[in-house]
Amino acid sequence: MSDEDKKHGGKRTGSGRKVGTGLYKEDTSVIRVPTSQKPVITSFLEAYAKKQRLSQIKENLDSIDEFAQLPEALASISLPLYQSKVPAGLPSPADGDVDSRMDPNEYLINKADKTFFVTIQGESMIEVGLMPGDKAIVEKDKVPAVGDIVLAMIDGEFTVKILAKQKDGHPKLLPANSSGKYSPILIEGQMQFAIWGVVTGSFRKF
């Protein structure tokens, strides 16, 4: 074969699908199967591919715990809001220092009948202030936008991440932890994916 022929056709170095990509995340080969068994084998391979995806995704998930729905009617709570910062260790300010009063429910909750809480597990979102054990406030009918913190479901697993987009328009979920422990989760066509709500706040008990 001449040098000119070598320039055309044949397998080129570095060409083809990269190892670890594709539906099954590994090398594949062509086999012949009985036509009657094709649906069975296809079903098995779909289940295997889902298992592979979940295994990879779980490395970047912080499981969500304790879904809690708000009561239908929230009691009004009126607490003093002081006009200046209160240094730790000093006696409580006098009533004359009260600038106004605040209802924590009204401050934290936009729509009580559309809001629920989830408990954060893991450290993938610590750089936006969501720590293990925190209660994240999720508004389920708020329209999610790129940059929002969302509660998402991926193949039956729940996680809280920042919503972003891939170059092809598909969603991706970003962690807020620069340690390198967590990687972005790329949503692909074969995945079951849904956004259950937008995280609008959080609270924790010291």
N, C-alpha and C positions, 0 to 999 in steps of 0.2 A: 504494500500500500504506500502510495506516494505521500509526501508531506501535505500536498494539496488535498488529497482524499481524507487525510486525518483531520482536516479542519471542518469536515462536514459529517454529520451523522455520528452514531455511537454515543456511548455514555460519556459525559464530560465530568471532570473532577469537580466535586462540590455541588453537582446538580441533583435534582430529586428532592423528595420530602426529607426534612431533617429528622434524625432519630429523636424519639420522644414526643413527636407531634402527631397529628392525625387523631382519628376517632379512638384508637386503642392505645395511643401513647407508646407504641413499640413497632418493630418491623412486622410486616404482614407478608403472606404468600398466597398464591392462587391454588385452590384445590377443587376437585369435582365432587359433587354430592348428589345423592338421589333426589330427583325433583320433588318427590313426596315428603322428603325430610327438610327441604329448604325453609319452610316456615318455622320449624322447630329450631333449626340451627340459627336462623336469623334472630329469633326471640332470645336464644341463649347469648348470642353475641351482643345484642342490645343491653341485656342485663349485665354482661361482663364489662361493657364500655361504661355503663353507669357506675359500676363499682370502682373502676379505675378513676373516673372523674371525682367521685366522692372522696376517694383516698387522697387525691392530690388537693382537693378543695379544703378538706378538713385540716390540712397543715396550716391553712391561713384563716381558719374560722375561730372565733371565740363563741362558743355555744351560748345561747340566750336561755335564761332561766326565769321561772315564775312570771308568767303572763298574769296580770291583774287588771280587771276592769273596774272603772270608777262606779260608785253608786249612781243611780239615776238622778238623785238630787244632792247637790253639794251644800253642806252647811256653810253659812257665811262666818268667816273668822276675821275679827278686827284686832290687829296688833299694832303697837306704837312704832312709828318710823321716826327715828331721831334725826335732827337736822345736821348733826356733825358726827364724825367718826368716834367710836367709843373705844379708847385704849383698853387692852386686856389688863385685868388686875385692879382696875379702879372700881369704886362703888357704882351702883346703877344710877344713871342720870335722873334728875328730878323730873316730875311731870311737866314742868315748865319748858323743858328742852324738847318736848315732843313737837315735831313739825307737822306731821299728819299721821294718818293711820292707813294700814295696808292689809288687804285680804290676800294671803298666800295663794288661795285657790284661784282667785281672779287673776293674780299675777302670773301663775304658772300654767293655768288651763284655759285654752281658748274655747273649746267645745267639749263639755263634760261627756255628752252622749257619744262622742266620736273619739274619745281619748282612752288609752290604756297605758299601763306601765309594764316594762320588762326589766329584769335584773341583768346587769352587765357581768359577763364572765371573761376573764383573760385581760390582756393588756394591749390589744391591737389598736385601741382608740384613745390611748392615754394622752396624746398630744392635743386633743380637743376637749380634754377635761373629763372623759368618761373612764372611771377607774373601776376595778373589780368590786362588785357589791353595790355600785351605784344603781339607782332606779332611773331609767331613761323614760321620758314622757313621749309617747308616740301618738300622733294625730293621724288617724287612719284615712280621712277623706281629704287631706291636704295634697295638692298636686305636686309630685316630686320634680325637682329641677336639678340640673347638673350643679354640683357643689353642695347639695343638701346631704345631711346625715340621714340615712334611711335604715329601716328594718326590712331586710330582704330575706326571701326564702329561695334557696337553691337546692333542687333535687331533695326537698323535704327537710333541709337543714336551715336554721335561722341564724342570721348574723346581722350586726350593725356595722355599717361601713359608709364611706363617702361615695356618693354616686358620681360617676364620670362616664365618658364615652370613648370607645375605640375609634380608630381612623375609619373603619367601615360602618360606623354608626351604631354598632352593638354596644350595650352597656358594659361597664366594668366597675368594680367596686374597689375602692382604695382604702388601705389602712391609714391610721394616723399614729405611726410609730416608726421613727427613723433608725431603729436599731438594726434593721435588716432581717429581723425574725419573721416578719410577715410580708407576703408579696401581693400585688394586685390580683384580683380574681377576674379573669376574662370570661364574659358570658358568651357561650357559643350556641348555635342554633338548636343542638340536640338537648340542651339543658332545660329543665323545668325551672323557670325563673319568674318571680313575682315580687313586687314591692308592697309590703303590708302597711306601710305608713312612714311618715317623716318624723324624725326625732326633733322635738321643739324645745327640749330642756332636760334637766336632770336634777336630782337631789341626792344627798347622802347624809347618813347619821354618823357623827363623830363619837 
